[in-house]
Amino acid sequence: MAKELILIKNYIDESLSPSQTTTTHMYENKLPSDIKNSVIQVKNSNNIYSHLLKLTSLKNKIKPVTEMNEVYCSKHRGVGCKAGSDAVFETKHIDGPFGMIPKMTLFRCIVTICNETETETIVKENTYKMKEGEFVAIDYNRDLHYIKIKDDFTPDEKAKRYVLKLHYISYPSWCPEIIAKMYGLLNINYNIIARKAFLYTLKPTTFPQKTLNWAINTTTKIWAVFFYKSGPVVSGA
């Protein structure tokens, strides 16, 4: 997938113009057609599909959740109040609230496009260096995770970290597809609401923004403490 990742990186550098101060997100369905085709090539990688089946069951079915896919350009802003909603990424957190639903798993696959910041992804007790072309699969609703810069490393201010966030449902082959679609819609709608709140509090200056920002970061910590469930996570390349 090297060719596709290079094309996506060039698009980000030349056309997307990511923010130099906050994270930047772009949904797959809003990308130009040529870049979208590159994302589709990566999304349909046999390596990803076989990896997800190993994490759940070889008898399961895998269904992409395109509506949640995005190009993501990160910025390390710490975990203080001035970091706004970006603080969530560097705080131990679980992405979604539907971990209590049995037999259904929504995976978020983080595919590294470039990582000049030496950012590490920590999933439970496992640390992933995330070199170009490598990916890690995170259970969106169950896995406690966060990111951090490698110890004793200080990246240049202009250092880049670009990734693809790709999403898939793994569900039993005996399960009707309509059930998988309903599970997908739950996660899609939650993600839409969470994204709107996230963008609203990216740079909190007003009282409502600061209040919601405090609520988001506080809820993130509480949810991680009370609803964390352990389970195997394995990276791939």
Residue pairs with C-beta under 8 A, 6 or more apart in sequence:
1 41
1 42
1 45
1 133
2 133
4 38
4 39
4 41
4 42
5 38
5 42
5 111
5 113
5 132
5 133
7 34
7 35
7 38
8 35
8 38
8 39
8 42
8 71
8 113
8 162
8 164
9 113
9 114
9 162
11 31
11 32
11 35
12 18
12 71
12 73
12 113
12 162
13 160
15 32
16 24
16 26
16 71
16 73
18 24
18 73
18 162
19 73
19 75
20 75
20 158
21 75
22 75
22 77
22 84
22 86
22 202
22 203
23 72
23 73
23 74
23 75
23 86
23 89
23 202
24 72
24 73
25 70
25 71
25 72
25 73
25 195
26 70
26 71
27 67
27 69
27 70
28 36
28 39
28 43
28 66
28 69
28 70
28 71
29 36
29 66
29 67
29 69
31 39
31 71
39 69
39 71
39 164
39 166
42 48
42 111
42 164
42 166
43 64
43 66
43 69
43 164
43 166
44 64
47 135
47 236
47 237
48 109
48 135
48 137
48 166
48 168
48 236
49 62
49 168
51 135
51 137
51 234
51 236
52 62
52 107
52 109
52 137
52 168
52 170
53 60
53 62
53 170
54 234
55 105
55 107
55 137
55 170
55 232
55 233
55 234
56 105
56 170
57 170
57 172
59 172
59 173
60 170
60 171
60 172
60 173
61 170
61 171
61 172
61 173
61 175
61 180
62 168
62 169
62 170
63 168
63 169
63 171
63 177
63 180
63 181
63 184
64 166
64 167
64 168
65 106
65 167
65 168
65 169
65 184
65 187
65 188
66 167
67 184
67 188
67 191
68 108
68 165
68 167
68 187
68 188
68 191
69 164
69 165
69 166
69 167
70 164
70 165
71 162
71 163
71 164
72 162
72 163
72 164
72 165
73 160
73 161
73 162
74 89
74 117
74 119
74 147
74 161
74 162
74 163
75 86
76 90
76 117
76 119
76 147
76 149
76 155
77 83
77 84
77 86
77 87
77 90
78 87
78 90
79 87
79 90
79 91
79 217
80 87
81 87
81 204
81 210
81 213
81 214
83 90
84 201
84 202
84 203
84 204
84 213
85 197
85 198
85 199
85 201
85 202
85 204
85 213
85 216
85 217
86 202
87 217
88 198
88 216
88 217
88 220
89 146
89 147
90 146
90 147
90 148
91 146
91 217
91 220
91 221
91 224
92 144
92 145
92 146
92 221
92 224
93 144
93 145
93 146
93 220
93 221
93 223
93 224
94 141
94 142
94 143
94 144
94 145
94 223
94 224
94 227
94 228
95 108
95 138
95 140
95 141
96 106
96 140
96 141
96 187
96 190
96 191
97 141
97 190
97 223
97 227
98 104
98 106
98 141
98 183
98 186
98 187
98 190
99 139
99 141
99 142
99 227
99 229
101 141
101 183
103 171
103 172
103 175
104 169
104 170
104 171
104 175
104 179
104 180
104 183
105 139
105 141
105 142
105 169
105 170
105 171
106 139
106 140
106 141
106 167
106 168
106 169
106 183
106 184
106 187
107 137
107 138
107 139
107 140
107 167
107 168
107 169
107 170
108 137
108 138
108 140
108 165
108 166
108 167
109 135
109 136
109 137
109 138
109 164
109 165
109 166
109 167
109 168
110 121
110 130
110 135
110 136
110 138
110 163
110 164
110 165
111 133
111 134
111 135
111 163
111 164
111 165
111 166
112 130
112 131
112 132
112 133
112 134
112 135
112 162
112 163
113 132
113 162
113 163
113 164
114 132
114 160
114 161
114 162
115 130
115 131
115 132
115 161
115 163
116 155
116 156
116 159
116 160
116 161
117 149
117 155
117 159
117 160
117 161
118 129
118 149
118 150
118 153
118 155
119 130
119 147
119 148
119 149
119 150
119 161
120 127
120 128
120 129
120 130
120 147
120 148
120 149
120 150
121 127
121 128
121 130
121 136
121 145
121 146
121 147
122 128
122 145
122 146
122 147
122 148
123 136
123 138
123 143
123 144
123 145
123 233
124 143
124 144
124 145
124 230
124 233
126 233
126 235
128 134
128 136
128 235
129 150
130 136
130 163
131 237
133 237
134 235
134 236
134 237
135 235
135 236
135 237
136 233
136 235
136 236
137 233
137 234
137 235
137 236
138 145
138 233
139 231
139 233
140 167
140 187
141 187
142 228
142 229
142 231
143 231
143 233
144 224
144 228
149 155
167 187
169 180
169 183
169 184
171 179
171 180
171 183
197 212
197 216
198 216
200 209
200 212
201 209
201 212
201 213
201 216
203 209
204 210
204 212
204 213
